[in-house]
Amino acid sequence: MGREGADALYRALVAAARDPAWYVEAGIPDTVDGRFDMIAAFVALALNRIGEGDRKGAALLIEAFIADMDGNLRQLGVGDLKVGKEVARLVGALGGRSATLKEALAEGDLEGWAERNLFRGTPPDKGAPTRAAKRLREASEKSPLQQQGRI
């Protein structure tokens, strides 16, 4: 995957993460943190799917994530001196989520993963992690372009 492909994939991942159903039906908090959590979840799914087979593509996808996070932080008013540190923190969060999401998928514990990573330990109701996990499972089985009906 080249840069254009990685950028297109990243845009599709963000669009999938911004699907209102995540926030309305699954109960993901419609906040800056909640939206970051969903983008990170989708990028983690994609990175896990890419795996070791396309390291360059994975690196380009991470670069697209970094560029987006940098721009968003600046729009939120984070100063130039803090942007780099915040982006590094967000990339670290992405790396951790990617690894734990891979484990959760393998072990069948998406509900626990969702509660910890999408609701940060405080879901709005008892069924929210289950609803989010169901949608994540479905998302893990389709590419973001399939989810959007583009392929």
CNS distance restraints for C-alpha pairs under 8 A (distance, minus, plus):
assign (resid   1 and name CA) (resid   5 and name CA) 5.61 0.50 0.50
assign (resid   1 and name CA) (resid   6 and name CA) 6.41 0.50 0.50
assign (resid   1 and name CA) (resid  54 and name CA) 7.33 0.50 0.50
assign (resid   1 and name CA) (resid  56 and name CA) 7.19 0.50 0.50
assign (resid   1 and name CA) (resid  57 and name CA) 4.78 0.50 0.50
assign (resid   2 and name CA) (resid   6 and name CA) 6.16 0.50 0.50
assign (resid   2 and name CA) (resid  56 and name CA) 7.79 0.50 0.50
assign (resid   2 and name CA) (resid  57 and name CA) 6.32 0.50 0.50
assign (resid   2 and name CA) (resid  60 and name CA) 7.36 0.50 0.50
assign (resid   3 and name CA) (resid   7 and name CA) 6.04 0.50 0.50
assign (resid   3 and name CA) (resid  57 and name CA) 7.69 0.50 0.50
assign (resid   3 and name CA) (resid  60 and name CA) 6.03 0.50 0.50
assign (resid   4 and name CA) (resid   8 and name CA) 6.09 0.50 0.50
assign (resid   5 and name CA) (resid   9 and name CA) 6.01 0.50 0.50
assign (resid   6 and name CA) (resid  10 and name CA) 6.00 0.50 0.50
assign (resid   6 and name CA) (resid  57 and name CA) 6.44 0.50 0.50
assign (resid   6 and name CA) (resid  58 and name CA) 7.98 0.50 0.50
assign (resid   6 and name CA) (resid  60 and name CA) 5.77 0.50 0.50
assign (resid   6 and name CA) (resid  61 and name CA) 4.99 0.50 0.50
assign (resid   6 and name CA) (resid  64 and name CA) 7.11 0.50 0.50
assign (resid   7 and name CA) (resid  11 and name CA) 6.20 0.50 0.50
assign (resid   7 and name CA) (resid  60 and name CA) 7.85 0.50 0.50
assign (resid   7 and name CA) (resid  61 and name CA) 6.84 0.50 0.50
assign (resid   7 and name CA) (resid  64 and name CA) 5.99 0.50 0.50
assign (resid   8 and name CA) (resid  12 and name CA) 6.23 0.50 0.50
assign (resid   9 and name CA) (resid  13 and name CA) 6.12 0.50 0.50
assign (resid   9 and name CA) (resid  61 and name CA) 7.57 0.50 0.50
assign (resid   9 and name CA) (resid 144 and name CA) 7.56 0.50 0.50
assign (resid   9 and name CA) (resid 145 and name CA) 7.92 0.50 0.50
assign (resid  10 and name CA) (resid  14 and name CA) 6.20 0.50 0.50
assign (resid  10 and name CA) (resid  43 and name CA) 7.42 0.50 0.50
assign (resid  10 and name CA) (resid  61 and name CA) 6.41 0.50 0.50
assign (resid  10 and name CA) (resid  64 and name CA) 6.52 0.50 0.50
assign (resid  10 and name CA) (resid  65 and name CA) 7.12 0.50 0.50
assign (resid  11 and name CA) (resid  15 and name CA) 6.17 0.50 0.50
assign (resid  12 and name CA) (resid  16 and name CA) 6.15 0.50 0.50
assign (resid  12 and name CA) (resid 144 and name CA) 5.65 0.50 0.50
assign (resid  12 and name CA) (resid 145 and name CA) 6.28 0.50 0.50
assign (resid  12 and name CA) (resid 148 and name CA) 7.89 0.50 0.50
assign (resid  13 and name CA) (resid  17 and name CA) 6.10 0.50 0.50
assign (resid  13 and name CA) (resid  39 and name CA) 6.92 0.50 0.50
assign (resid  13 and name CA) (resid  42 and name CA) 5.77 0.50 0.50
assign (resid  13 and name CA) (resid  43 and name CA) 6.51 0.50 0.50
assign (resid  13 and name CA) (resid 144 and name CA) 5.73 0.50 0.50
assign (resid  14 and name CA) (resid  18 and name CA) 6.12 0.50 0.50
assign (resid  14 and name CA) (resid  39 and name CA) 5.68 0.50 0.50
assign (resid  14 and name CA) (resid  42 and name CA) 7.52 0.50 0.50
assign (resid  15 and name CA) (resid  19 and name CA) 6.47 0.50 0.50
assign (resid  16 and name CA) (resid  42 and name CA) 7.65 0.50 0.50
assign (resid  16 and name CA) (resid 144 and name CA) 6.25 0.50 0.50
assign (resid  16 and name CA) (resid 147 and name CA) 7.21 0.50 0.50
assign (resid  16 and name CA) (resid 148 and name CA) 7.25 0.50 0.50
assign (resid  17 and name CA) (resid  22 and name CA) 7.48 0.50 0.50
assign (resid  17 and name CA) (resid  35 and name CA) 7.33 0.50 0.50
assign (resid  17 and name CA) (resid  38 and name CA) 5.16 0.50 0.50
assign (resid  17 and name CA) (resid  39 and name CA) 5.28 0.50 0.50
assign (resid  17 and name CA) (resid  41 and name CA) 8.00 0.50 0.50
assign (resid  17 and name CA) (resid  42 and name CA) 6.44 0.50 0.50
assign (resid  18 and name CA) (resid  22 and name CA) 7.41 0.50 0.50
assign (resid  18 and name CA) (resid  35 and name CA) 7.07 0.50 0.50
assign (resid  18 and name CA) (resid  38 and name CA) 7.55 0.50 0.50
assign (resid  18 and name CA) (resid  39 and name CA) 7.80 0.50 0.50
assign (resid  19 and name CA) (resid  23 and name CA) 7.74 0.50 0.50
assign (resid  20 and name CA) (resid  24 and name CA) 6.03 0.50 0.50
assign (resid  21 and name CA) (resid  25 and name CA) 5.01 0.50 0.50
assign (resid  21 and name CA) (resid  26 and name CA) 6.55 0.50 0.50
assign (resid  22 and name CA) (resid  26 and name CA) 4.89 0.50 0.50
assign (resid  22 and name CA) (resid  27 and name CA) 6.41 0.50 0.50
assign (resid  22 and name CA) (resid  28 and name CA) 5.83 0.50 0.50
assign (resid  22 and name CA) (resid 132 and name CA) 7.21 0.50 0.50
assign (resid  23 and name CA) (resid  27 and name CA) 4.85 0.50 0.50
assign (resid  23 and name CA) (resid  28 and name CA) 4.54 0.50 0.50
assign (resid  23 and name CA) (resid  29 and name CA) 6.09 0.50 0.50
assign (resid  23 and name CA) (resid  30 and name CA) 5.78 0.50 0.50
assign (resid  24 and name CA) (resid  28 and name CA) 7.44 0.50 0.50
assign (resid  25 and name CA) (resid 131 and name CA) 7.61 0.50 0.50
assign (resid  26 and name CA) (resid 128 and name CA) 5.59 0.50 0.50
assign (resid  26 and name CA) (resid 129 and name CA) 7.56 0.50 0.50
assign (resid  26 and name CA) (resid 131 and name CA) 5.17 0.50 0.50
assign (resid  26 and name CA) (resid 132 and name CA) 4.98 0.50 0.50
assign (resid  26 and name CA) (resid 135 and name CA) 7.93 0.50 0.50
assign (resid  27 and name CA) (resid 123 and name CA) 7.71 0.50 0.50
assign (resid  27 and name CA) (resid 124 and name CA) 6.63 0.50 0.50
assign (resid  27 and name CA) (resid 128 and name CA) 5.74 0.50 0.50
assign (resid  27 and name CA) (resid 132 and name CA) 7.60 0.50 0.50
assign (resid  28 and name CA) (resid  34 and name CA) 6.14 0.50 0.50
assign (resid  28 and name CA) (resid 118 and name CA) 6.55 0.50 0.50
assign (resid  28 and name CA) (resid 119 and name CA) 6.61 0.50 0.50
assign (resid  28 and name CA) (resid 123 and name CA) 8.00 0.50 0.50
assign (resid  28 and name CA) (resid 128 and name CA) 7.81 0.50 0.50
assign (resid  28 and name CA) (resid 132 and name CA) 7.69 0.50 0.50
assign (resid  29 and name CA) (resid  33 and name CA) 7.75 0.50 0.50
assign (resid  29 and name CA) (resid  34 and name CA) 4.92 0.50 0.50
assign (resid  29 and name CA) (resid  35 and name CA) 7.63 0.50 0.50
assign (resid  29 and name CA) (resid 119 and name CA) 7.29 0.50 0.50
assign (resid  30 and name CA) (resid  34 and name CA) 5.59 0.50 0.50
assign (resid  30 and name CA) (resid  35 and name CA) 6.43 0.50 0.50
assign (resid  31 and name CA) (resid  35 and name CA) 6.02 0.50 0.50
assign (resid  32 and name CA) (resid  36 and name CA) 6.16 0.50 0.50
assign (resid  33 and name CA) (resid  37 and name CA) 6.06 0.50 0.50
assign (resid  34 and name CA) (resid  38 and name CA) 6.35 0.50 0.50
assign (resid  34 and name CA) (resid 118 and name CA) 6.71 0.50 0.50
assign (resid  34 and name CA) (resid 119 and name CA) 7.67 0.50 0.50
assign (resid  35 and name CA) (resid  39 and name CA) 6.25 0.50 0.50
assign (resid  36 and name CA) (resid  40 and name CA) 5.98 0.50 0.50
assign (resid  37 and name CA) (resid  41 and name CA) 6.08 0.50 0.50
assign (resid  37 and name CA) (resid 117 and name CA) 6.87 0.50 0.50
assign (resid  37 and name CA) (resid 118 and name CA) 5.65 0.50 0.50
assign (resid  38 and name CA) (resid  42 and name CA) 6.26 0.50 0.50
assign (resid  38 and name CA) (resid 118 and name CA) 7.01 0.50 0.50
assign (resid  39 and name CA) (resid  43 and name CA) 6.12 0.50 0.50
assign (resid  40 and name CA) (resid  44 and name CA) 5.89 0.50 0.50
assign (resid  40 and name CA) (resid  94 and name CA) 5.61 0.50 0.50
assign (resid  40 and name CA) (resid  97 and name CA) 7.38 0.50 0.50
assign (resid  41 and name CA) (resid  45 and name CA) 6.16 0.50 0.50
assign (resid  41 and name CA) (resid  94 and name CA) 7.85 0.50 0.50
assign (resid  41 and name CA) (resid  97 and name CA) 7.07 0.50 0.50
assign (resid  41 and name CA) (resid  98 and name CA) 7.47 0.50 0.50
assign (resid  41 and name CA) (resid 101 and name CA) 7.90 0.50 0.50
assign (resid  42 and name CA) (resid  46 and name CA) 6.25 0.50 0.50
assign (resid  43 and name CA) (resid  47 and name CA) 6.07 0.50 0.50
assign (resid  43 and name CA) (resid  61 and name CA) 7.97 0.50 0.50
assign (resid  43 and name CA) (resid  94 and name CA) 7.81 0.50 0.50
assign (resid  43 and name CA) (resid  98 and name CA) 7.97 0.50 0.50
assign (resid  44 and name CA) (resid  48 and name CA) 6.07 0.50 0.50
assign (resid  44 and name CA) (resid  94 and name CA) 6.65 0.50 0.50
assign (resid  44 and name CA) (resid  95 and name CA) 7.61 0.50 0.50
assign (resid  44 and name CA) (resid  97 and name CA) 6.54 0.50 0.50
assign (resid  44 and name CA) (resid  98 and name CA) 4.36 0.50 0.50
assign (resid  44 and name CA) (resid 101 and name CA) 7.22 0.50 0.50
assign (resid  45 and name CA) (resid  49 and name CA) 6.17 0.50 0.50
assign (resid  45 and name CA) (resid  98 and name CA) 6.94 0.50 0.50
assign (resid  45 and name CA) (resid 101 and name CA) 7.48 0.50 0.50
assign (resid  45 and name CA) (resid 102 and name CA) 7.83 0.50 0.50
assign (resid  45 and name CA) (resid 140 and name CA) 6.24 0.50 0.50
assign (resid  46 and name CA) (resid  50 and name CA) 6.06 0.50 0.50
assign (resid  46 and name CA) (resid 143 and name CA) 7.99 0.50 0.50
assign (resid  47 and name CA) (resid  51 and name CA) 5.98 0.50 0.50
assign (resid  47 and name CA) (resid  58 and name CA) 6.06 0.50 0.50
assign (resid  47 and name CA) (resid  61 and name CA) 7.97 0.50 0.50
assign (resid  47 and name CA) (resid  98 and name CA) 7.15 0.50 0.50
assign (resid  48 and name CA) (resid  98 and name CA) 6.76 0.50 0.50
assign (resid  48 and name CA) (resid 102 and name CA) 6.57 0.50 0.50
assign (resid  50 and name CA) (resid  54 and name CA) 6.13 0.50 0.50
assign (resid  50 and name CA) (resid  55 and name CA) 7.95 0.50 0.50
assign (resid  50 and name CA) (resid  57 and name CA) 7.71 0.50 0.50
assign (resid  50 and name CA) (resid  58 and name CA) 6.61 0.50 0.50
assign (resid  51 and name CA) (resid  55 and name CA) 7.46 0.50 0.50
assign (resid  51 and name CA) (resid  58 and name CA) 7.71 0.50 0.50
assign (resid  54 and name CA) (resid  58 and name CA) 6.21 0.50 0.50
assign (resid  55 and name CA) (resid  59 and name CA) 6.06 0.50 0.50
assign (resid  56 and name CA) (resid  60 and name CA) 6.15 0.50 0.50
assign (resid  57 and name CA) (resid  61 and name CA) 6.14 0.50 0.50
assign (resid  58 and name CA) (resid  62 and name CA) 6.26 0.50 0.50
assign (resid  59 and name CA) (resid  63 and name CA) 6.19 0.50 0.50
assign (resid  60 and name CA) (resid  64 and name CA) 6.29 0.50 0.50
assign (resid  61 and name CA) (resid  65 and name CA) 6.35 0.50 0.50
assign (resid  62 and name CA) (resid  66 and name CA) 6.14 0.50 0.50
assign (resid  63 and name CA) (resid  67 and name CA) 6.16 0.50 0.50
assign (resid  64 and name CA) (resid  68 and name CA) 6.21 0.50 0.50
assign (resid  65 and name CA) (resid  69 and name CA) 6.09 0.50 0.50
assign (resid  66 and name CA) (resid  70 and name CA) 5.99 0.50 0.50
assign (resid  66 and name CA) (resid  87 and name CA) 6.63 0.50 0.50
assign (resid  66 and name CA) (resid  91 and name CA) 7.23 0.50 0.50
assign (resid  67 and name CA) (resid  71 and name CA) 6.24 0.50 0.50
assign (resid  68 and name CA) (resid  72 and name CA) 6.09 0.50 0.50
assign (resid  69 and name CA) (resid  73 and name CA) 5.97 0.50 0.50
assign (resid  69 and name CA) (resid  87 and name CA) 6.39 0.50 0.50
assign (resid  69 and name CA) (resid  90 and name CA) 7.86 0.50 0.50
assign (resid  70 and name CA) (resid  74 and name CA) 6.29 0.50 0.50
assign (resid  70 and name CA) (resid  83 and name CA) 6.52 0.50 0.50
assign (resid  70 and name CA) (resid  84 and name CA) 7.70 0.50 0.50
assign (resid  70 and name CA) (resid  87 and name CA) 6.26 0.50 0.50
assign (resid  71 and name CA) (resid  75 and name CA) 6.23 0.50 0.50
assign (resid  72 and name CA) (resid  76 and name CA) 6.18 0.50 0.50
assign (resid  73 and name CA) (resid  77 and name CA) 6.47 0.50 0.50
assign (resid  73 and name CA) (resid  78 and name CA) 5.48 0.50 0.50
assign (resid  73 and name CA) (resid  83 and name CA) 6.63 0.50 0.50
assign (resid  74 and name CA) (resid  78 and name CA) 5.17 0.50 0.50
assign (resid  74 and name CA) (resid  79 and name CA) 6.80 0.50 0.50
assign (resid  74 and name CA) (resid  80 and name CA) 7.59 0.50 0.50
assign (resid  74 and name CA) (resid  83 and name CA) 7.18 0.50 0.50
assign (resid  78 and name CA) (resid  82 and name CA) 6.47 0.50 0.50
assign (resid  78 and name CA) (resid  83 and name CA) 6.16 0.50 0.50
assign (resid  79 and name CA) (resid  83 and name CA) 6.21 0.50 0.50
assign (resid  80 and name CA) (resid  84 and name CA) 7.60 0.50 0.50
assign (resid  82 and name CA) (resid  86 and name CA) 6.18 0.50 0.50
assign (resid  83 and name CA) (resid  87 and name CA) 6.00 0.50 0.50
assign (resid  84 and name CA) (resid  88 and name CA) 6.14 0.50 0.50
assign (resid  85 and name CA) (resid  89 and name CA) 6.27 0.50 0.50
assign (resid  86 and name CA) (resid  90 and name CA) 6.23 0.50 0.50
assign (resid  87 and name CA) (resid  91 and name CA) 6.11 0.50 0.50
assign (resid  88 and name CA) (resid  92 and name CA) 6.16 0.50 0.50
assign (resid  89 and name CA) (resid  93 and name CA) 6.25 0.50 0.50
assign (resid  90 and name CA) (resid  94 and name CA) 6.19 0.50 0.50
assign (resid  91 and name CA) (resid  95 and name CA) 6.23 0.50 0.50
assign (resid  92 and name CA) (resid  96 and name CA) 6.24 0.50 0.50
assign (resid  93 and name CA) (resid  97 and name CA) 6.10 0.50 0.50
assign (resid  94 and name CA) (resid  98 and name CA) 5.99 0.50 0.50
assign (resid  95 and name CA) (resid  99 and name CA) 6.42 0.50 0.50
assign (resid  96 and name CA) (resid 100 and name CA) 6.22 0.50 0.50
assign (resid  97 and name CA) (resid 101 and name CA) 5.67 0.50 0.50
assign (resid  97 and name CA) (resid 117 and name CA) 7.53 0.50 0.50
assign (resid  98 and name CA) (resid 102 and name CA) 6.21 0.50 0.50
assign (resid  99 and name CA) (resid 103 and name CA) 6.47 0.50 0.50
assign (resid 100 and name CA) (resid 104 and name CA) 6.06 0.50 0.50
assign (resid 100 and name CA) (resid 113 and name CA) 7.50 0.50 0.50
assign (resid 101 and name CA) (resid 105 and name CA) 6.07 0.50 0.50
assign (resid 101 and name CA) (resid 110 and name CA) 7.58 0.50 0.50
assign (resid 101 and name CA) (resid 113 and name CA) 6.83 0.50 0.50
assign (resid 102 and name CA) (resid 106 and name CA) 6.26 0.50 0.50
assign (resid 103 and name CA) (resid 107 and name CA) 5.98 0.50 0.50
assign (resid 104 and name CA) (resid 108 and name CA) 5.60 0.50 0.50
assign (resid 104 and name CA) (resid 109 and name CA) 4.73 0.50 0.50
assign (resid 104 and name CA) (resid 110 and name CA) 5.30 0.50 0.50
assign (resid 104 and name CA) (resid 112 and name CA) 7.97 0.50 0.50
assign (resid 104 and name CA) (resid 113 and name CA) 6.38 0.50 0.50
assign (resid 105 and name CA) (resid 109 and name CA) 6.49 0.50 0.50
assign (resid 105 and name CA) (resid 110 and name CA) 6.21 0.50 0.50
assign (resid 105 and name CA) (resid 137 and name CA) 7.80 0.50 0.50
assign (resid 109 and name CA) (resid 113 and name CA) 6.43 0.50 0.50
assign (resid 110 and name CA) (resid 114 and name CA) 5.88 0.50 0.50
assign (resid 110 and name CA) (resid 130 and name CA) 7.96 0.50 0.50
assign (resid 110 and name CA) (resid 133 and name CA) 5.10 0.50 0.50
assign (resid 110 and name CA) (resid 136 and name CA) 7.73 0.50 0.50
assign (resid 110 and name CA) (resid 137 and name CA) 7.68 0.50 0.50
assign (resid 111 and name CA) (resid 115 and name CA) 6.17 0.50 0.50
assign (resid 111 and name CA) (resid 129 and name CA) 5.04 0.50 0.50
assign (resid 111 and name CA) (resid 130 and name CA) 5.29 0.50 0.50
assign (resid 111 and name CA) (resid 132 and name CA) 7.42 0.50 0.50
assign (resid 111 and name CA) (resid 133 and name CA) 5.16 0.50 0.50
assign (resid 112 and name CA) (resid 116 and name CA) 6.26 0.50 0.50
assign (resid 112 and name CA) (resid 129 and name CA) 7.25 0.50 0.50
assign (resid 113 and name CA) (resid 117 and name CA) 5.85 0.50 0.50
assign (resid 113 and name CA) (resid 118 and name CA) 7.70 0.50 0.50
assign (resid 114 and name CA) (resid 118 and name CA) 4.93 0.50 0.50
assign (resid 114 and name CA) (resid 119 and name CA) 6.54 0.50 0.50
assign (resid 114 and name CA) (resid 129 and name CA) 5.43 0.50 0.50
assign (resid 114 and name CA) (resid 132 and name CA) 6.56 0.50 0.50
assign (resid 114 and name CA) (resid 133 and name CA) 6.19 0.50 0.50
assign (resid 115 and name CA) (resid 119 and name CA) 5.01 0.50 0.50
assign (resid 115 and name CA) (resid 120 and name CA) 6.20 0.50 0.50
assign (resid 115 and name CA) (resid 121 and name CA) 5.33 0.50 0.50
assign (resid 115 and name CA) (resid 122 and name CA) 7.04 0.50 0.50
assign (resid 115 and name CA) (resid 123 and name CA) 6.37 0.50 0.50
assign (resid 115 and name CA) (resid 129 and name CA) 5.35 0.50 0.50
assign (resid 116 and name CA) (resid 120 and name CA) 4.71 0.50 0.50
assign (resid 116 and name CA) (resid 121 and name CA) 4.81 0.50 0.50
assign (resid 117 and name CA) (resid 121 and name CA) 7.46 0.50 0.50
assign (resid 119 and name CA) (resid 123 and name CA) 5.00 0.50 0.50
assign (resid 119 and name CA) (resid 124 and name CA) 7.92 0.50 0.50
assign (resid 119 and name CA) (resid 129 and name CA) 7.76 0.50 0.50
assign (resid 123 and name CA) (resid 128 and name CA) 6.16 0.50 0.50
assign (resid 123 and name CA) (resid 129 and name CA) 6.84 0.50 0.50
assign (resid 124 and name CA) (resid 128 and name CA) 6.65 0.50 0.50
assign (resid 127 and name CA) (resid 131 and name CA) 6.28 0.50 0.50
assign (resid 128 and name CA) (resid 132 and name CA) 6.07 0.50 0.50
assign (resid 129 and name CA) (resid 133 and name CA) 5.89 0.50 0.50
assign (resid 130 and name CA) (resid 134 and name CA) 6.14 0.50 0.50
assign (resid 131 and name CA) (resid 135 and name CA) 6.44 0.50 0.50
assign (resid 132 and name CA) (resid 136 and name CA) 6.08 0.50 0.50
assign (resid 133 and name CA) (resid 137 and name CA) 6.00 0.50 0.50
assign (resid 134 and name CA) (resid 138 and name CA) 6.36 0.50 0.50
assign (resid 135 and name CA) (resid 139 and name CA) 6.08 0.50 0.50
assign (resid 136 and name CA) (resid 140 and name CA) 6.01 0.50 0.50
assign (resid 137 and name CA) (resid 141 and name CA) 6.60 0.50 0.50
assign (resid 138 and name CA) (resid 142 and name CA) 6.76 0.50 0.50
assign (resid 139 and name CA) (resid 143 and name CA) 7.16 0.50 0.50
assign (resid 139 and name CA) (resid 144 and name CA) 7.50 0.50 0.50
assign (resid 139 and name CA) (resid 147 and name CA) 7.48 0.50 0.50
assign (resid 142 and name CA) (resid 146 and name CA) 6.01 0.50 0.50
assign (resid 142 and name CA) (resid 147 and name CA) 6.46 0.50 0.50
assign (resid 143 and name CA) (resid 147 and name CA) 6.41 0.50 0.50
assign (resid 144 and name CA) (resid 148 and name CA) 6.34 0.50 0.50
assign (resid 145 and name CA) (resid 149 and name CA) 6.29 0.50 0.50
assign (resid 145 and name CA) (resid 150 and name CA) 5.20 0.50 0.50
assign (resid 145 and name CA) (resid 151 and name CA) 5.88 0.50 0.50
assign (resid 146 and name CA) (resid 150 and name CA) 5.82 0.50 0.50
assign (resid 146 and name CA) (resid 151 and name CA) 5.14 0.50 0.50
